[in-house]
Amino acid sequence: MNSIYTNPDHELLRDQIAKFIAREVEPYADQWEEAGMVPRDVLRRMGNAGLFGLMYEGAYGGAEADALTNLVFAEALSQSTYAGFIITVLVHTDMASPHLHHAGSAAQKEKYLRKVVAGELITAVGITEPGAGSDVAGIRTTAKRDGDDWIINGTKMFITNGVHADLYFIAAKTTSARHGMSMFI
């Protein structure tokens, strides 16, 4: 594909993802649909292929790619006929793990990020609540300090990637201020 926006590396990424989908996803997608989840080993193989953590630092196994590369990645995934697979991957790469990448401490990144990029740890995000839906401003879950710990009280539902996850990012109010929202691992 000739484009003023993409480069040969983007085309290689598109091709790599297309081959992965043809080999690892499409032959099994109907079974996954019936089971209601994508098998963990498929996600590990994606990590082993370097397809998780495209925008993360090389020190954690990432590719240090730019936002356009990440867009090409998402677009290439959309060529699959199995939406469950696409959502599982994009929640891990673009909704949940970025909280660790952008706001995690050095110790948290050291403990988790390499495994997230390798597909050894799968991430989920918990925002949706009864009565609030996914409206972050309406979240009622609270987190209060108790010494060195946090006590989280609330109810979440529809935890995106919840059936897979080893590592959960949960939204909770830490103050009553408008911007008093935090994500907890």
DASUL-V592547 format. One line per field, one symbol per residue. phi: phi as a letter, one per 40 degrees, with the letter a starting at -180 (. if undefined). A space follows every 10 residues. Layout:
# DASUL-V592547
phi->???
This chain:
# DASUL-V592547
phi->.cacbbbdcc cccdcccdcc cccbbdcbdc cccccgaccd cccccccccg cbgdcccccb gccfcccccc ccdccccccc cbcdcdcdcc cccbbccdcc ccbccdcccc cbcdccccgc bbbbbbbcbc gbgbcdcccb cbbbcagcbb bbbibbafcc gdcbcbbbbb cacbaccdbc bbbbc
